[in-house]
Amino acid sequence: GYSVHQRPTDTRCLIPHLELLRSWSLPFPKQLAADAGYGSEPTYTYLLEEAPLQAENPFLIPYNTLAAETKPSFT
């Protein structure tokens, strides 16, 4: 599925997109992968508590500062 959003960042787009998918009669995905632009505390909370993802590791979305924090120069 896809959806178009007029929001300045991706962090506020994933939940509305998943709610749209949930409203369709198609099967909901069992797992989800997205880039760090979608990572946020509200998104993680939604995925853990409300999304009907059904897998042992239901999602892989790094948080937005992970890349910077893994560089040797990060202090």
C-alpha positions in Angstrom: 0.0 0.0 0.0 1.0 3.6 -0.3 -0.3 7.0 0.9 0.6 10.6 0.3 1.1 13.0 3.2 1.7 16.7 3.4 4.0 16.7 6.4 7.5 18.1 6.6 9.0 14.9 8.1 8.4 11.2 7.9 8.1 10.8 11.6 4.4 11.7 11.6 3.5 9.7 8.4 3.9 6.1 9.4 1.0 5.8 11.9 -1.6 7.4 9.5 -0.3 5.1 6.7 -0.6 2.0 8.9 -4.1 3.1 10.0 -5.1 3.4 6.3 -3.7 -0.1 5.6 -5.6 -1.4 8.6 -8.9 -0.1 7.2 -8.5 -2.0 3.9 -9.6 -5.6 3.7 -6.2 -6.8 2.7 -4.0 -8.7 5.2 -1.9 -6.5 7.4 1.9 -7.1 7.2 3.4 -9.3 9.8 6.7 -7.4 9.9 7.7 -3.8 9.1 11.0 -2.2 8.0 11.5 1.5 7.5 14.4 4.0 7.5 15.4 6.2 10.4 13.2 9.0 9.1 10.2 7.1 10.5 11.7 6.5 13.9 10.1 8.3 16.8 8.8 7.4 20.2 5.1 7.7 19.2 5.8 5.4 16.2 7.5 2.8 18.4 4.8 3.0 21.0 2.1 2.5 18.3 3.9 -0.4 16.8 4.4 -2.1 20.2 0.9 -1.5 21.6 -1.6 -1.0 18.7 -0.3 -2.3 15.4 -1.4 -5.9 14.6 2.1 -7.0 13.6 2.5 -10.7 14.3 6.1 -11.7 14.4 8.8 -12.3 17.0 10.6 -9.2 15.9 7.8 -7.2 14.4 9.6 -4.1 13.2 13.0 -2.7 12.3 13.2 1.1 12.4 16.4 2.7 13.7 16.0 5.8 15.7 17.0 9.0 13.9 20.4 9.6 15.6 21.7 6.0 15.4 24.0 6.7 12.4 25.6 9.6 14.2 26.0 7.8 17.4 27.8 4.8 15.8 30.6 7.0 14.4 33.8 7.1 16.3 33.7 10.9 16.5 30.4 10.9 18.4 30.8 12.2 22.0 
